[in-house]
């Protein structure tokens, strides 16, 4: 169950933010073991784990649970299980990643019917849309639901680029409130501020540029490698937010070989393998994503082993 891709269930740090009544800021991501069956039990275990993890809350921080789509009936059952397990104490955020705008609208409506607290919407998959088509997709999904929406941009992987100019055309959509950028181009955060001001809450979506992204305007983060190294990931984020850059850079240098794994096309396999090596989950993925093998697998194992052998003591950031 992994971040940012379609392999099941994952969870995010969430910080409440009011914008039109209901908006949540995702901060950091944690995964759990993926299983072919027993999703309801997996959801309950994960949410229960979050509710127990008081030591990571800090001042005003909450945990939220976000589910990415799989087969629709399974997905909706998992959403319902998450809501039941959360008991109103943890926000539940659903990912919407569909092939057509109509499918995305339907999923948004179904997620709202289940009672989730927000959705993260990707551009329509498969088709590389033109700018006006990309804008029309997000606008159409926004009109189909009252839920707060985060727009997700990951052009290296999904071949659709939500540029600052495109986002500027969506400022009148009141329930589009957040923007996650995984382009890797940190200039985008400055361009977005220059284009739309503080209309949207901006999120860093790529692990190996997180410090730079926060330095130039990102307020939140959605992290992949924090599934395997949650305390290091959250410490790095808080150091950057607190502008403690000397301490952040020391941790960043240690972390960077791991963070690079989040920027590869096989990031799901890489991060899930790291989770398994850390005893936090399973390396199992759904085809067409196949397990890492041979030299590629050994390279990832070597990176993890080196990180564990040199794991630093973490500065106090209020965790």
N, C-alpha and C positions, 0 to 999 in steps of 0.2 A: 504494500500500500504505500504509494509514494507521491511526492510533491509534483505539482505542475504538469503531470502527464496522466494518461487514462488508466492507471493500474490500480485503482481501487479507492481506498480511504486514506485521508491524512488530516492532520490537525494543525491549526495555526494559533500563534499568540494573537490576541485581539485586544485592541485598545478602543474603548468607546469614543465615538465622535458624533455629535449631533449635527445633522445637515438635513433639513426637511423631515426631522423627526427620528429617522432610523438609519444610522450609518455606522459601520464598524471598520476599524483599521486593523488589517492583518499585519502582524509583526514578524512572526517566525514560524517555521513549519516543523512538525514532528511526525514521524511515520509509525506504523505498526505492522505486524506480520500480515502478509496477504495469504488468504486461503481460498481454495476453489469453492468451498461451501462454508456454512456457519457464519455468514456475514453479520447477522444480528448479534451473535456472541462477540465477534471481533469488535463491533462498534461499541457494545456495552463495556468491554474491557478497556478500550482506548479512552472513552469518555470518563469512565470511573478513575482511570489513571490520572487524567488531567485534573479532575475534581479533588484528588488527594494531593496533588503536587503544589501545596501551598507555598513552599519555599521559593518558587520561581515567579511568584506573582508580582512582588514589588509594589510600589505605590501606584494604585489605580489600574494595574495591568490585569487583564483577564485572558483566559484561554478560549479559543473558539475551535469548532470542529468543521472541517470542510470536506465535502465528498465530491469526487470526480465521477463522471458518468461511466457506467459500464452498460450491460444490458438494462433497458429501461425499467422493467419490473423489479429487478434486483436492486437497481439504483434507488428507486422510490422506497422500497422496503428498508434499505439502509438509511435513507433520510429519516424515515419514520422512527427507526430504531435509535438513531442519533438524537432526535428530539426527545424521545422517551427517556433515554439515558441522561441527557443533559438536564432535564428537569427544570428548564428555564433559567439555569444558572450559568450556562455556557452558550454563547451564540453559535448557531449552526449555519454555515455558509455552503452553498452548493455551486459546483462548477458546471457551466453550460458550454459544451463543445459539440457542435452538430454540423452536419453536412449542408443543411439548408437553413435559411432564415425561418421558414415556417416550423421546422423541427425545433429550432432554438426557442421560438416563441412558445411552442407547446411545452417544452421542458421548463421554461421559466414559469409558466402558469401552473404546471404540476408541482414544481418546487414550492411555489407560493401556497398552493392548496395544502401541501403537507405541513407548512408552517415554518419554513426556514427563515432566517433573519436577513439574508442577502444572497446575491449570486455574483460569481465572477464569469464573465462572458468572453469567449474567444471569437475571433473572426470565423466565418464559415470555413470549414475544413475542405481540403482537396482543391477547390477553385481559388486561383490567385486573382482576387478581385481588383478592379480599378478603384481609385480613391473614393469616388462618389458612391460606388457600390458598397465599399467597406463602411462608410458613414451610414448608408441606408440600412445596412444590416443591424448595426447597434441601435439606431433610432427605432427600428421596427421592434426589436426585442424590448427596448425600454417602454414603448407604448403598450406592450402586452402585459406588463406587470407593474405593481406599485413598489416592488422590492428595490432596495438600494443596489446599485450595480457597480462593479469594478470592471473596467475594460482591460483586457489582457493583450499585450503586444509582444510577440516573439517572432520577428521576421526571419531570423536565421533558420528556424525550424519549420515554421508554418507558411512561409512565403507570402505573407500579407503584412504590410507595414502600416501601422496606425501612426501617422506622422502628426506633429503638432498642428499642422494646418487642418488635418482631418478632425482631430479632437476639438479644434476651435469651432467647428460647425455643429458640435454636439452640446455646446454650453447651455442651450435652452432646454435640454432634457434634464429636468430637475432631479430625477432619480439616478442619473449617471454621476457618480460622486467620486470615484477613485480611478486611478490609472496605474497599472503595473507595466513597467517597461523592461523587457529582456533583450533589447536590441544590442546592448553592450556599448552603445555610444552615449557616454555620460553627458555630452553636450545637449542631449535632448531635454534633460531636466531644466537647464537654463533656458533653452528655446521655449519650452512649455510655459515657464514662468513669464517670459517676455510676451508670449502670445495670449495666454489666458489668465495670467495672474495666479491667485490662489483658489481659482474656481474648483480645481480638482485636488484631492489628496494624492500625492505622487509616491509610488512604491518602487524600490529597487527590486528587480526580478532576476538578476544574474549574480551568482555568488561571488565571482572573482572580480567584480567592480563595485562591491557594496560600500566600501569606505569612500571611494571617489563619488559614488552616487549620493550618499548622505551629505558629503561636503558641499555638493552643488545643488541640493534642494530636495532630495528624497526624504520623506518623513517616516516611511515605513519600509518593511522588507518582507519578501516572501522567499524563504531559503530552502534549498534542497539538501545540502550537506549537513544542515542542522538536524536532520533526521538521525544521523549517526553521532554527531558531536553537538548536542543541544546547548550545553552550557558554554562551550567555546563560541558557538554561533551567536548566542544572545549577548555574551560579554563583548564580543567584537562590535555588535550593533550598538550597544549602549555606550561603549567607549567613543565610537564615532559620533553618536548623537550628543555626547557630553563634550565633544571637541578635545578629548584627551588623546591627541594624535600620536604622541610619542609611544604611549602604552599600546595604542591600537596597532601601530605599525609593527611592533615586536610580535604581537599575536598574529597579525596579518601575514607576516613573512612565514611563520610556522605553518599557518593554515593554507597558504596559497596552493601548494600541490594538490591538496584535497579539493579546494574550491574550483580548481580548473576542471574537475570531473563534472561539475554542474553545467559546463559550457560546451559539452560534447553532444553529438546526436544520440549517443548511447548513454546519456546521463541517467536514465532510469535504471538500467542494468548496473551501472557503476555505483550509484548511491545505494541501491538495494543490497548489493554485495557488501558495501561498507557497513550497512546496518547489520547484516548477518554476522560479519566478522566482529562487530562490537556487541553481539548478543542482544540486539534491539529489534530484530525482525528477520525476515526471510528474503533470500535472493531470488525467489520465484517470480517470474514475469509472465504475462500473457503473450503468446505468439501474435503478431510476427516478431515481437521482441524475444530474442533467445538469450540464454545465459552466456556470460562471457566465458571464453575458453582460451587455452593455450597461453601465448605470450601476453595477450591483452589482459587476461585475468591476472596473471602473475605481476604485471605492472601495477595494477590497482592494489593487489595484496601488498606489494612492496611499499607503495605509498602509505598505506594504512599502518604497516609495521613500523616504518620510519617515524610516522607521526606519533604513534604510541610510545616509541622508545625515547622521544624528545618532547613529550607532552608537557607544556609549561604550567607553572602555577599561575592562576588567574587573579588579576587585580579585583578589588572590591567594586562592584557596580550596582550593588543593591539587590542581587538575586537572593 
